[in-house]
Amino acid sequence: MMIIILLISISLTIAVAFLVVFFWNIKSGQYDDMYTPSVRMLFDQKKDDNKPVS
């Protein structure tokens, strides 16, 4: 019985840690830009012709 209580407490601790990190990322603006990643593949990258070939 003691091992079940230990495993539940460990899993709850890990879940709370992930929840805290998730809210910290939201507060820091990690998920603000939802448009740019979806259209980034549509634009070609410009080649720099002035680069020396090595």
C-alpha positions as CSV (number, residue, x, y, z in Angstrom):
1,M,0.0,0.0,0.0
2,M,2.9,2.3,0.8
3,I,4.3,2.0,-2.8
4,I,1.0,3.1,-4.3
5,I,1.0,6.3,-2.2
6,L,4.7,6.9,-3.2
7,L,4.0,6.4,-6.9
8,I,0.9,8.6,-6.9
9,S,2.8,11.4,-5.1
10,I,5.7,11.2,-7.5
11,S,3.4,11.3,-10.5
12,L,1.5,14.2,-9.1
13,T,4.7,16.1,-8.5
14,I,5.8,15.5,-12.1
15,A,2.4,16.6,-13.4
16,V,2.5,19.8,-11.3
17,A,6.1,20.5,-12.6
18,F,5.0,20.2,-16.2
19,L,2.0,22.4,-15.5
20,V,4.2,25.1,-14.0
21,V,6.6,25.0,-16.9
22,F,3.7,25.2,-19.4
23,F,2.2,28.3,-17.7
24,W,5.7,29.8,-17.5
25,N,6.1,29.4,-21.3
26,I,2.7,30.9,-21.9
27,K,3.5,33.9,-19.7
28,S,6.9,34.4,-21.4
29,G,5.2,34.5,-24.9
30,Q,6.5,31.2,-26.3
31,Y,3.2,30.5,-28.0
32,D,2.2,34.0,-29.2
33,D,3.1,33.8,-32.9
34,M,0.7,31.2,-34.4
35,Y,0.7,32.5,-38.0
36,T,4.4,32.6,-39.1
37,P,5.3,28.9,-38.6
38,S,2.4,27.8,-40.9
39,V,3.5,30.0,-43.8
40,R,7.2,29.9,-43.4
41,M,7.6,27.0,-45.9
42,L,5.8,29.0,-48.6
43,F,8.6,31.6,-48.8
44,D,11.9,30.9,-50.5
45,Q,15.1,31.8,-48.7
46,K,17.1,34.4,-50.5
47,K,20.5,33.2,-51.6
48,D,23.5,35.5,-50.9
49,D,25.4,35.7,-54.3
50,N,28.1,37.8,-52.7
51,K,29.3,35.0,-50.5
52,P,32.8,33.7,-51.3
53,V,32.9,30.0,-52.3
54,S,35.1,28.0,-50.1
